[in-house]
Amino acid sequence: MPDGTAVQIRDLTKVIGKKTIVDSLSFDIPKGEVFGLLGPNGAGKTTTIRMMVGLISISKGQVLIDGIDVSKNFTAAMAHIGAIVENPEMYKFLSGYQNLKHYANMSHGVTKARIDEVVAQLGLTTRIHDKVKTYSLGMRQRLGLAQALLRRPDVIILDEPTNGLDPAGIRELRDYLRVLAEKEGIAVIVSSHLLSEMELMCDRVAIIQAGKLVDIRSLRGEQVNHADQRPTLIELAEADRDRALEIVATLRAQAADPGTDAESLTAIATETGIIVGATREQVPDVVHALDSAGVRIYGVQIQNKSLEETFLEITGGASVV
């Protein structure tokens, strides 16, 4: 396994009867990354997670956790994972603390100090000695995450972790998961139907449809894919707009061959300037041409597609679960 890689998925496949639920998924997840799984209803996200944590068998392929094959050495691989699949299950007649202590007794090396540390980190201190049956779903989600973190895992897997949380709770959880990834180097894998939350939470997302990996999109930093044509707002004085449209039309006409990037340039006027349809690489050429012609430019802003727009384009408008 390459240095810094927490999870490797290779040709992962699940067949039930004659139906292929998950079809040859392959991707890597490095340490310190929040990685999202997105897909329409029945895409195979939860089935993928269940295979990763050994809840169902793998028909074909491999899941490697820190280089350990889940199928060949299940116990050793699971020692590196903390997971909540679907709803966290707890003993409702016990307190939150008793649940964590019970789990700690089944795990090697989990001390009382570690339990107290995780309880405080997740804001459970005031309710930890109440019975779980009195907890809201959001509180049970937090308790489940606390349990998943007790053994200091290298990989955290969360299926719909924001269910039942109010907006403040969602933000707290999102911030905490980012701390786990960035400060502690944990690989965090999240499945969610909330596209806006995934966009704020994740470094990358894998889009899955009909069990197949359709695309992996980076959402942060320089890894974001800028190859697609994107609208770019160029702020101009009103007197310069018509001249700017002419210049973009000239650039388009100067395309050496049909089908080149320059031929794809478009521009429309707005109240504050022009919106140019261009790739990231074309934007400097457009700005240079405008400036050379004496057009005054007050600002340039590339309008990146949202995750929701990208998802709907790729999946043809299918709903998310």
TORLO-964751 format. One record per residue (C-alpha): residue number from 1; residue in one letter; x, y, z. Coordinates in pm, 1 decimal. Example, Ala and Ser with C-alpha at 12.3 -4.5 7.8 and 13.67 -1.06 7.14 Angstrom:
% residues 2
seq,type,x,y,z
1,a,1230.0,-450.0,780.0
2,s,1367.0,-106.0,714.0
//
This chain:
% residues 321
seq,type,x,y,z
1,m,0.0,0.0,0.0
2,p,138.6,345.8,-91.0
3,d,258.0,559.3,200.5
4,g,-24.5,771.1,342.2
5,t,-303.8,555.8,197.4
6,a,-559.8,439.1,454.1
7,v,-806.6,253.2,232.1
8,q,-771.3,77.2,-101.4
9,i,-1078.6,-49.7,-287.6
10,r,-996.5,-279.3,-578.1
11,d,-1258.5,-417.7,-819.2
12,l,-1510.4,-437.6,-533.7
13,t,-1821.3,-625.9,-646.9
14,k,-2137.2,-756.6,-480.1
15,v,-2373.8,-992.6,-661.4
16,i,-2699.3,-1109.6,-504.1
17,g,-2874.6,-1376.3,-708.9
18,k,-2840.3,-1257.7,-1066.2
19,k,-2828.0,-889.1,-976.9
20,t,-2502.6,-694.4,-948.3
21,i,-2548.4,-442.9,-664.9
22,v,-2192.4,-305.0,-664.2
23,d,-1995.7,-332.8,-986.7
24,s,-1612.9,-327.0,-984.3
25,l,-1549.4,-18.9,-769.1
26,s,-1186.0,91.7,-740.4
27,f,-1046.7,395.9,-557.3
28,d,-797.6,495.4,-284.9
29,i,-857.0,709.7,23.3
30,p,-552.3,872.9,184.9
31,k,-508.6,945.7,552.3
32,g,-629.0,1288.7,656.3
33,e,-908.7,1312.5,396.4
34,v,-1285.5,1340.5,431.9
35,f,-1420.4,1126.1,146.5
36,g,-1788.2,1123.0,47.6
37,l,-2005.5,859.2,-118.5
38,l,-2290.3,1003.2,-327.7
39,g,-2547.1,830.4,-542.9
40,p,-2915.8,803.1,-627.1
41,n,-3150.5,561.7,-454.4
42,g,-3022.4,204.7,-483.5
43,a,-2682.0,307.9,-616.9
44,g,-2496.2,73.7,-382.3
45,k,-2343.7,316.4,-128.3
46,t,-2457.9,136.5,186.0
47,t,-2378.4,-202.9,32.2
48,t,-2025.3,-77.1,-33.4
49,i,-1989.2,36.4,328.1
50,r,-2126.9,-293.3,460.2
51,m,-1867.1,-484.4,259.5
52,m,-1592.3,-255.4,387.6
53,v,-1676.4,-333.8,750.4
54,g,-1749.5,-703.7,696.8
55,l,-2125.6,-694.6,753.9
56,i,-2181.5,-870.7,420.2
57,s,-1949.6,-1084.1,211.0
58,i,-1753.1,-959.6,-89.0
59,s,-1841.4,-1133.7,-415.6
60,k,-1523.7,-1016.9,-588.4
61,g,-1238.4,-774.5,-528.9
62,q,-1054.8,-641.7,-224.6
63,v,-1087.9,-395.0,59.5
64,l,-752.8,-309.2,220.4
65,i,-742.7,-113.3,548.1
66,d,-390.7,6.1,624.9
67,g,-274.5,-267.8,387.9
68,i,-475.0,-543.3,562.5
69,d,-722.1,-741.7,351.7
70,v,-1065.7,-738.3,517.8
71,s,-1155.4,-1080.2,372.1
72,k,-830.0,-1250.2,474.1
73,n,-766.2,-1092.7,814.6
74,f,-1093.7,-944.6,931.4
75,t,-1006.4,-895.5,1298.8
76,a,-678.7,-715.8,1226.7
77,a,-842.3,-491.1,963.7
78,m,-1134.7,-398.0,1191.8
79,a,-890.1,-292.8,1463.8
80,h,-816.2,10.9,1243.1
81,i,-1182.6,105.4,1176.6
82,g,-1453.3,286.3,1368.5
83,a,-1794.4,280.3,1199.7
84,i,-2161.7,371.5,1224.7
85,v,-2365.4,190.9,960.2
86,e,-2724.1,314.5,933.6
87,n,-2848.4,399.8,1287.6
88,p,-2618.3,351.9,1587.0
89,e,-2745.2,67.8,1806.3
90,m,-2714.1,112.6,2181.9
91,y,-2852.5,-48.1,2498.3
92,k,-3136.1,192.8,2565.1
93,f,-3181.9,89.5,2930.0
94,l,-2818.3,184.2,3004.6
95,s,-2673.9,533.7,3025.8
96,g,-2455.9,672.0,2750.8
97,y,-2150.3,631.3,2972.1
98,q,-2238.4,269.1,3054.1
99,n,-2271.1,196.5,2682.4
100,l,-1926.0,341.4,2614.0
101,k,-1775.5,156.8,2911.1
102,h,-1930.4,-171.0,2793.1
103,y,-1779.2,-120.0,2447.2
104,a,-1443.9,-22.8,2600.4
105,n,-1438.4,-346.6,2800.9
106,m,-1456.7,-537.1,2471.5
107,s,-1173.3,-335.8,2318.7
108,h,-805.0,-347.1,2405.2
109,g,-644.5,-41.7,2561.4
110,v,-944.3,191.7,2598.4
111,t,-905.3,372.9,2930.7
112,k,-1148.2,576.1,3141.2
113,a,-945.4,884.8,3046.3
114,r,-1005.0,810.0,2676.9
115,i,-1379.6,773.2,2735.2
116,d,-1389.9,1107.0,2919.4
117,e,-1184.2,1271.3,2642.9
118,v,-1418.5,1159.4,2364.2
119,v,-1730.2,1247.4,2565.2
120,a,-1600.0,1602.2,2614.7
121,q,-1494.8,1638.2,2250.2
122,l,-1844.8,1552.2,2129.9
123,g,-2025.6,1771.2,2382.8
124,l,-2193.5,1482.0,2563.2
125,t,-2077.0,1564.5,2916.9
126,t,-2407.5,1698.1,3053.9
127,r,-2613.7,1400.8,2929.2
128,i,-2366.5,1113.2,2933.6
129,h,-2510.0,960.4,3254.5
130,d,-2872.0,975.1,3131.8
131,k,-3031.0,661.1,2991.2
132,v,-3001.2,629.8,2613.5
133,k,-3378.9,583.0,2582.3
134,t,-3411.7,952.8,2672.0
135,y,-3174.3,1061.9,2392.0
136,s,-3288.3,1219.8,2069.3
137,l,-3170.6,1062.2,1743.2
138,g,-2909.7,1334.9,1716.3
139,m,-2777.8,1253.9,2064.4
140,r,-2760.3,883.7,1973.2
141,q,-2564.9,977.5,1659.4
142,r,-2312.3,1163.2,1875.0
143,l,-2287.9,871.2,2116.0
144,g,-2233.9,635.7,1822.7
145,l,-1953.0,855.5,1692.4
146,a,-1798.8,862.7,2039.5
147,q,-1803.0,483.4,2045.4
148,a,-1645.7,468.1,1698.8
149,l,-1360.9,693.9,1813.9
150,l,-1273.6,517.1,2138.6
151,r,-1002.4,294.3,1988.5
152,r,-832.1,581.7,1803.3
153,p,-901.5,429.9,1459.9
154,d,-717.3,519.9,1139.3
155,v,-1044.5,509.1,942.1
156,i,-1390.7,633.7,1042.7
157,i,-1690.2,523.5,832.0
158,l,-2020.8,705.0,884.8
159,d,-2346.1,625.3,704.8
160,e,-2576.2,931.6,711.0
161,p,-2410.6,1085.2,1020.4
162,t,-2612.9,1409.4,1018.3
163,n,-2953.9,1238.2,1050.9
164,g,-3153.0,1391.2,1332.7
165,l,-2911.4,1677.0,1397.7
166,d,-3026.4,2039.0,1403.4
167,p,-2829.6,2293.8,1195.1
168,a,-2598.8,2379.4,1486.4
169,g,-2535.1,2009.5,1549.6
170,i,-2460.7,1946.7,1182.4
171,r,-2206.9,2227.5,1178.8
172,e,-2041.0,2100.9,1498.8
173,l,-2018.0,1749.1,1357.7
174,r,-1881.1,1878.1,1026.9
175,d,-1616.9,2084.1,1203.9
176,y,-1522.0,1792.8,1426.9
177,l,-1482.7,1553.8,1132.4
178,r,-1254.9,1804.0,962.1
179,v,-1045.3,1824.7,1279.7
180,l,-1021.8,1443.5,1286.4
181,a,-895.5,1445.0,929.7
182,e,-667.0,1748.3,936.3
183,k,-525.8,1731.6,1290.4
184,e,-528.1,1358.3,1366.3
185,g,-477.6,1223.5,1015.0
186,i,-785.5,998.8,1020.1
187,a,-945.4,898.3,691.3
188,v,-1316.6,985.3,724.9
189,i,-1565.5,818.9,487.5
190,v,-1914.8,969.1,482.7
191,s,-2233.9,872.0,303.9
192,s,-2507.1,1137.1,299.5
193,h,-2808.7,1262.6,105.5
194,l,-2734.6,1626.0,196.5
195,l,-2540.4,1754.2,-103.9
196,s,-2477.1,2096.3,48.9
197,e,-2331.6,1938.6,362.5
198,m,-2112.6,1700.7,160.7
199,e,-1978.3,1999.0,-32.5
200,l,-1881.0,2173.0,290.9
201,m,-1755.0,1859.9,465.3
202,c,-1564.3,1656.4,205.4
203,d,-1231.8,1686.9,26.5
204,r,-1348.4,1450.7,-248.4
205,v,-1668.2,1268.4,-338.8
206,a,-1722.3,946.7,-532.7
207,i,-2041.6,954.7,-739.1
208,i,-2193.1,606.2,-774.2
209,q,-2481.1,511.4,-1001.0
210,a,-2627.5,163.3,-1053.8
211,g,-2337.4,18.4,-856.8
212,k,-2071.0,170.7,-1082.0
213,l,-1822.2,445.4,-1004.7
214,v,-1922.1,731.1,-1235.8
215,d,-1672.7,993.5,-1122.6
216,i,-1457.6,1116.2,-834.3
217,r,-1469.5,1492.8,-783.5
218,s,-1227.7,1700.6,-577.2
219,l,-1394.3,1981.0,-383.2
220,r,-1098.3,2161.0,-226.0
221,g,-775.1,2332.9,-320.3
222,e,-581.1,2292.4,-641.9
223,q,-716.7,1943.7,-702.9
224,v,-1052.8,2083.1,-817.3
225,n,-1109.8,1989.0,-1179.8
226,h,-1110.0,2311.4,-1380.9
227,a,-1120.9,2147.7,-1722.9
228,d,-1496.7,2190.1,-1766.6
229,q,-1633.5,2503.4,-1929.8
230,r,-1746.4,2739.6,-1655.5
231,p,-1915.8,3082.1,-1655.4
232,t,-1679.3,3365.2,-1562.7
233,l,-1809.6,3706.7,-1456.7
234,i,-1588.1,3994.1,-1575.5
235,e,-1689.8,4326.1,-1420.6
236,l,-1671.4,4618.5,-1663.4
237,a,-1788.2,4975.6,-1703.1
238,e,-2117.1,4999.0,-1892.0
239,a,-1950.3,5186.9,-2177.0
240,d,-1707.0,4899.8,-2234.6
241,r,-1953.5,4609.8,-2253.3
242,d,-2030.3,4617.2,-2625.4
243,r,-1659.4,4648.0,-2705.2
244,a,-1584.6,4350.4,-2475.3
245,l,-1846.3,4135.1,-2651.0
246,e,-1682.3,4218.8,-2986.9
247,i,-1338.1,4121.2,-2855.5
248,v,-1460.7,3783.1,-2728.4
249,a,-1634.0,3724.0,-3063.7
250,t,-1304.5,3804.2,-3239.2
251,l,-1116.8,3554.5,-3019.3
252,r,-1374.5,3293.3,-3105.3
253,a,-1345.0,3369.7,-3478.7
254,q,-967.2,3341.3,-3460.0
255,a,-984.8,2971.8,-3375.6
256,a,-737.1,2798.4,-3602.2
257,d,-946.7,2485.1,-3642.2
258,p,-1310.1,2396.3,-3582.7
259,g,-1359.1,2230.5,-3244.6
260,t,-1069.9,2407.7,-3070.8
261,d,-1106.5,2564.2,-2726.1
262,a,-1128.4,2916.0,-2866.6
263,e,-1425.7,2819.0,-3080.6
264,s,-1619.3,2730.4,-2764.1
265,l,-1593.1,3083.2,-2617.7
266,t,-1923.9,3258.3,-2551.6
267,a,-2017.2,3589.5,-2391.2
268,i,-2334.8,3768.0,-2281.9
269,a,-2384.1,4114.5,-2130.5
270,t,-2506.9,4163.0,-1771.1
271,e,-2579.2,4468.8,-1557.2
272,t,-2227.4,4465.6,-1413.8
273,g,-2021.1,4343.7,-1709.9
274,i,-2010.8,4028.1,-1922.0
275,i,-2031.8,3657.2,-1843.6
276,v,-1786.7,3458.7,-2053.5
277,g,-1824.1,3085.9,-2109.9
278,a,-1465.1,2967.1,-2093.2
279,t,-1232.4,2706.7,-1947.8
280,r,-996.7,2811.3,-1669.0
281,e,-706.3,2816.7,-1915.8
282,q,-894.0,3053.5,-2150.3
283,v,-969.2,3319.0,-1888.9
284,p,-620.1,3483.4,-1886.8
285,d,-629.9,3510.0,-2268.4
286,v,-968.4,3683.5,-2255.4
287,v,-854.9,3922.9,-1980.3
288,h,-533.0,4001.2,-2169.4
289,a,-724.0,4073.0,-2490.7
290,l,-966.9,4304.6,-2310.2
291,d,-689.0,4489.2,-2129.7
292,s,-484.3,4529.1,-2449.7
293,a,-786.9,4689.3,-2616.7
294,g,-819.3,4942.8,-2335.1
295,v,-1125.0,4782.7,-2173.4
296,r,-1134.1,4865.1,-1801.9
297,i,-1166.6,4550.3,-1585.9
298,y,-1284.7,4583.3,-1224.9
299,g,-1303.0,4217.1,-1127.4
300,v,-1294.4,3856.8,-1252.3
301,q,-1480.6,3574.3,-1080.4
302,i,-1499.8,3213.9,-1199.7
303,q,-1838.7,3064.3,-1113.7
304,n,-1755.3,2703.0,-1023.5
305,k,-2033.8,2449.6,-1052.9
306,s,-2183.8,2340.7,-724.5
307,l,-2172.3,1976.6,-621.2
308,e,-2548.3,1962.8,-671.8
309,e,-2518.3,2083.5,-1032.9
310,t,-2238.6,1835.9,-1101.8
311,f,-2429.6,1549.0,-942.6
312,l,-2749.0,1619.0,-1135.5
313,e,-2556.6,1644.3,-1462.6
314,i,-2377.9,1313.7,-1409.5
315,t,-2676.1,1114.6,-1282.2
316,g,-2936.1,1268.1,-1511.6
317,g,-3133.5,1422.5,-1226.2
318,a,-3169.0,1107.7,-1015.7
319,s,-3258.9,1160.8,-650.4
320,v,-3011.8,1107.8,-369.2
321,v,-3046.5,893.4,-56.3
//
